Amino acid sequence: MPTLNRRTLLAAPASLAVARAAHAQTFPDRPIRLVLPYAPGGVVDTVGRVIAQGLTEKLGQSVVAENRSGAGGVVGADYVAKSPADGYVQLLIDPALIINPSLQQQVPYDVFRDFRPISIVTSSPLVLVVSPSVPAQTIAEFIALVRANKGRYSYASAGVGTTPHLAGEMFSLRTGGDATHVPYRGIAAGFADMMTGQVQFSFSSIAGARGLVADGKLKALATTGARRSAAFPDLSTMQEAGMDGFVVDLWLALLAPAATPDPIIARMNAAVTEVLREPATIASLARVGVEPRGTSSAEAATMLRAEFDTWRKLIADARITL
């Protein structure tokens, strides 16, 4: 068995660095797996498949969307965090990534140690919808109603710790309305109770609510973006309604394992940016109320940290637990 001398040991990291650089220059030379940490049919799944198709065309290699659901996104995120950092396993995920560590006692990944952002791929504000029985036609009227009827209003979500739930808690805290959270296994059941007046309002994804609003079964009052939504251009934002800083974005981020080399991150970032500029991509995303975004890796990292801090404070202030 050969003896490992000091020169051999010092040369090992350098050899590894050279090997990684060579690998990055040929990337990708085989299919890439895009992990979607939820069951098929939701926004992450829909957007993920649009992006996977676009990336396949841009990279010249198959990008295969793969659903790995469980524990509110934790199962899929943990799988990617522990995958080889060679660019061939990536993750598309929503704000659950940075919400779960503040909500759950044990999460098997560290957002800032185990992942490297490639880009914030898309943005989508939530829309505040109310039951037809609610006697408010504007967001200002609804805020006044909630404040004047403390503890009498309730709101639906698809579960504790989801972005719509946290938006509802933010609204309750900001209005002082002490609204009651009613979690459902799926938001469709919540919408059914809203239509009959058992629950009064919800912060919903645009994709989930747009059809019911168009049919007159729910009333849309405001959106939660930093600017007005193309899906509801006539609705004011929560900020325009006087709630400064009330911005809730159902963003989707593309991430890789933390040690993924710079050239691979840059290659993926450039490819995603190109995909998001394609008219076909823009049209496909618009159908589910999602807007293309695209950021640098550094911008994505800064935004994830800011979002983590925002939701951690809200969860503590509202005393939210599972």
NORJOBEL-V790545 format. One record per residue. N is the residue number from 0. RES is the residue in three letters. NEAR is the number of other C-alpha atoms within 8 Angstrom. Layout:
# NORJOBEL-V790545
n,res,near
N,RES,NEAR
N,RES,NEAR
This chain:
# NORJOBEL-V790545
n,res,near
0,MET,2
1,PRO,3
2,THR,4
3,LEU,6
4,ASN,6
5,ARG,6
6,ARG,6
7,THR,8
8,LEU,9
9,LEU,8
10,ALA,8
11,ALA,8
12,PRO,8
13,ALA,8
14,SER,8
15,LEU,8
16,ALA,8
17,VAL,8
18,ALA,8
19,ARG,9
20,ALA,10
21,ALA,8
22,HIS,8
23,ALA,11
24,GLN,7
25,THR,7
26,PHE,8
27,PRO,11
28,ASP,6
29,ARG,7
30,PRO,10
31,ILE,13
32,ARG,11
33,LEU,14
34,VAL,14
35,LEU,17
36,PRO,17
37,TYR,14
38,ALA,10
39,PRO,7
40,GLY,6
41,GLY,8
42,VAL,8
43,VAL,12
44,ASP,13
45,THR,10
46,VAL,9
47,GLY,12
48,ARG,9
49,VAL,11
50,ILE,11
51,ALA,12
52,GLN,9
53,GLY,10
54,LEU,13
55,THR,11
56,GLU,8
57,LYS,9
58,LEU,9
59,GLY,6
60,GLN,11
61,SER,10
62,VAL,12
63,VAL,9
64,ALA,11
65,GLU,8
66,ASN,12
67,ARG,11
68,SER,12
69,GLY,10
70,ALA,6
71,GLY,10
72,GLY,13
73,VAL,13
74,VAL,12
75,GLY,16
76,ALA,13
77,ASP,10
78,TYR,8
79,VAL,13
80,ALA,12
81,LYS,8
82,SER,8
83,PRO,8
84,ALA,12
85,ASP,8
86,GLY,14
87,TYR,11
88,VAL,15
89,GLN,14
90,LEU,15
91,LEU,14
92,ILE,14
93,ASP,10
94,PRO,10
95,ALA,12
96,LEU,12
97,ILE,12
98,ILE,12
99,ASN,12
100,PRO,11
101,SER,10
102,LEU,11
103,GLN,9
104,GLN,6
105,GLN,5
106,VAL,9
107,PRO,6
108,TYR,8
109,ASP,9
110,VAL,8
111,PHE,6
112,ARG,6
113,ASP,11
114,PHE,13
115,ARG,13
116,PRO,13
117,ILE,15
118,SER,15
119,ILE,15
120,VAL,14
121,THR,12
122,SER,13
123,SER,13
124,PRO,13
125,LEU,15
126,VAL,14
127,LEU,13
128,VAL,14
129,VAL,13
130,SER,15
131,PRO,11
132,SER,8
133,VAL,8
134,PRO,6
135,ALA,8
136,GLN,8
137,THR,7
138,ILE,10
139,ALA,7
140,GLU,9
141,PHE,11
142,ILE,9
143,ALA,8
144,LEU,9
145,VAL,13
146,ARG,10
147,ALA,7
148,ASN,9
149,LYS,11
150,GLY,9
151,ARG,9
152,TYR,14
153,SER,12
154,TYR,13
155,ALA,18
156,SER,18
157,ALA,13
158,GLY,10
159,VAL,9
160,GLY,12
161,THR,10
162,THR,10
163,PRO,13
164,HIS,16
165,LEU,12
166,ALA,10
167,GLY,12
168,GLU,12
169,MET,10
170,PHE,8
171,SER,11
172,LEU,10
173,ARG,7
174,THR,9
175,GLY,8
176,GLY,13
177,ASP,10
178,ALA,13
179,THR,9
180,HIS,11
181,VAL,9
182,PRO,11
183,TYR,11
184,ARG,7
185,GLY,9
186,ILE,10
187,ALA,6
188,ALA,9
189,GLY,14
190,PHE,9
191,ALA,8
192,ASP,10
193,MET,16
194,MET,12
195,THR,9
196,GLY,11
197,GLN,7
198,VAL,14
199,GLN,14
200,PHE,13
201,SER,12
202,PHE,14
203,SER,12
204,SER,13
205,ILE,14
206,ALA,10
207,GLY,7
208,ALA,12
209,ARG,8
210,GLY,8
211,LEU,9
212,VAL,11
213,ALA,7
214,ASP,7
215,GLY,7
216,LYS,10
217,LEU,14
218,LYS,11
219,ALA,10
220,LEU,13
221,ALA,12
222,THR,15
223,THR,15
224,GLY,14
225,ALA,7
226,ARG,5
227,ARG,12
228,SER,10
229,ALA,6
230,ALA,7
231,PHE,8
232,PRO,8
233,ASP,5
234,LEU,11
235,SER,12
236,THR,13
237,MET,14
238,GLN,13
239,GLU,8
240,ALA,9
241,GLY,6
242,MET,9
243,ASP,7
244,GLY,5
245,PHE,9
246,VAL,9
247,VAL,10
248,ASP,10
249,LEU,12
250,TRP,11
251,LEU,13
252,ALA,15
253,LEU,13
254,LEU,12
255,ALA,16
256,PRO,17
257,ALA,10
258,ALA,7
259,THR,12
260,PRO,11
261,ASP,6
262,PRO,9
263,ILE,12
264,ILE,12
265,ALA,9
266,ARG,8
267,MET,9
268,ASN,12
269,ALA,8
270,ALA,11
271,VAL,13
272,THR,10
273,GLU,9
274,VAL,12
275,LEU,12
276,ARG,9
277,GLU,8
278,PRO,6
279,ALA,6
280,THR,13
281,ILE,12
282,ALA,8
283,SER,9
284,LEU,13
285,ALA,10
286,ARG,8
287,VAL,9
288,GLY,12
289,VAL,11
290,GLU,10
291,PRO,11
292,ARG,9
293,GLY,11
294,THR,10
295,SER,10
296,SER,12
297,ALA,7
298,GLU,9
299,ALA,14
300,ALA,10
301,THR,8
302,MET,8
303,LEU,9
304,ARG,8
305,ALA,8
306,GLU,9
307,PHE,10
308,ASP,8
309,THR,8
310,TRP,12
311,ARG,10
312,LYS,8
313,LEU,11
314,ILE,13
315,ALA,8
316,ASP,6
317,ALA,8
318,ARG,6
319,ILE,8
320,THR,7
321,LEU,6
